[in-house]
Structure formats: C-alpha cells, structure tokens
Amino acid sequence: MADFFFYGTWEDSRTYLETLVHLERFTFVVDMWYTEPVALQFTTVTDDVESTVHKRRRLYLWSDECSQFPPNFGEPTPNELMMISLSGSGPALDLKLPACFELKGKLSVGIGWLGYQPQ
C-alpha cells in the first residue's frame, strides 16, 4: 500500500476535508464501530459531519471512478459491534486526519495519512 504522511492542526484537517468534498468525486465513509451494517456516509460537510469527523478522524473515500464494491462489514464482535472491512470492499482511499492537542502549554500536532489498498 502506498502511503502519504502529513502533519496538521484541526483547522488544516477541516481545510483538507472541505477541499476533497469540493472535488465532488468521493463519498466519505466514517470508520467507526457500528451496531447495524449501515455505514455513516457523507458528500458534504455539515456541523454534524464535522463533529463526528473531529472525533472519528479515519475516513474511507469511495469513488465511482475506482471503487468496485460498496462498504462491506466484518463479522460482529461478541457485543454485536462491527466495522467496515476493506478486504471485501472498495478499493477506497484510506484517510486519517491528524490529531492536534495542547500538552503542558505546547501545541502537539499529530500525523495523518492518505493511502490506498494494493488490490
């Protein structure tokens, strides 16, 4: 898998996300635990979407141009939670927006990445 690593603040992440949304080429799927096999997807950034993405910074980017299969869920855990399994989905771009926080009065800027599935 090819990866691109980058650093940024939440403001940078919001700018990256808005830029990708404005391309109108992707459906964004939030990587999170689900109780039902229905993925949280979006194509525009609303306040609710921004709040969710701020907490769950990993997203999958589906595109009509390159994604052959829809999001597929893995087997549920014993407590009936499930996540999207990329091995039976996509291919899709894998985006993790960087975390940023203050620690002892200093700004700590996290690392993000953009990658894609080899197959």
C-alpha positions in Angstrom: 0.0 0.0 0.0 1.3 3.5 -0.9 1.1 6.0 1.9 1.5 9.7 2.2 2.1 11.1 5.7 1.4 14.7 6.7 1.1 16.8 9.9 -1.6 19.4 10.7 -3.9 21.0 13.1 -7.7 20.5 13.2 -8.1 23.7 11.1 -5.7 22.1 8.5 -7.8 18.9 8.6 -11.0 20.8 8.1 -9.4 22.5 5.1 -8.2 19.2 3.6 -11.7 17.7 4.1 -13.5 20.6 2.5 -11.1 20.6 -0.4 -11.8 16.9 -1.0 -15.5 17.4 -0.7 -15.4 20.2 -3.3 -13.9 17.9 -5.8 -17.3 16.1 -5.9 -15.5 12.8 -6.7 -15.9 10.9 -3.4 -18.4 9.5 -0.9 -16.9 9.7 2.5 -17.5 6.8 4.9 -16.6 7.1 8.6 -14.5 4.3 10.1 -16.2 3.6 13.5 -18.0 0.9 15.4 -21.5 0.2 14.0 -24.4 -1.5 15.6 -26.0 -2.2 12.2 -24.4 -2.8 8.8 -25.2 0.7 7.6 -22.3 3.0 7.2 -22.3 6.7 8.0 -21.6 8.3 4.7 -21.5 11.9 3.5 -20.7 14.0 0.4 -21.0 17.5 2.1 -19.7 18.8 5.4 -22.4 19.8 7.8 -22.0 20.7 11.5 -23.0 17.2 12.5 -20.5 15.7 10.0 -17.7 18.0 11.3 -18.4 17.0 14.9 -18.3 13.3 14.0 -15.1 13.6 11.9 -13.4 15.6 14.6 -14.0 12.6 17.0 -13.5 9.8 14.4 -10.8 11.1 12.1 -10.4 8.0 9.9 -12.4 8.0 6.7 -12.7 5.9 3.6 -13.1 7.7 0.3 -15.2 5.8 -2.2 -15.3 6.9 -5.9 -17.3 5.8 -8.9 -14.0 6.0 -10.8 -12.1 3.4 -8.9 -14.3 1.7 -6.3 -15.8 -1.6 -7.5 -17.5 -2.8 -4.3 -19.6 -1.0 -1.6 -18.5 -0.8 2.0 -18.5 -4.3 3.5 -18.7 -5.0 7.2 -16.6 -7.6 9.1 -18.0 -10.1 11.5 -19.7 -8.6 14.6 -17.9 -8.7 17.9 -19.4 -10.6 20.8 -21.2 -7.4 21.8 -22.7 -7.1 18.3 -20.5 -4.2 17.1 -18.9 -4.2 13.6 -16.5 -2.2 11.5 -16.0 -1.8 7.8 -13.7 -4.4 6.3 -11.6 -3.1 3.5 -10.6 -6.6 2.4 -14.1 -7.1 0.9 -14.8 -3.5 0.0 -13.6 -0.8 -2.4 -10.9 -0.2 -3.3 -11.1 3.0 -1.4 -8.7 5.7 -0.3 -7.9 5.5 3.4 -7.6 8.9 5.1 -6.8 9.6 8.7 -6.8 13.3 9.6 -4.2 14.3 12.2 -5.0 14.8 15.9 -3.9 18.0 17.5 -3.9 18.8 21.2 -2.2 21.0 23.8 0.2 19.3 26.2 1.8 21.3 29.0 1.1 24.6 27.3 2.6 23.4 23.9 0.7 22.5 20.8 1.2 18.9 19.8 0.5 18.4 16.1 -0.4 14.9 15.1 0.3 12.9 12.0 -2.2 12.0 9.3 -2.0 9.7 6.3 -3.6 9.0 3.0 -3.2 5.6 1.5 -4.9 3.1 -0.8 -5.4 -0.6 -1.0 -3.0 -2.5 -3.2 -5.8 -4.7 -4.6 
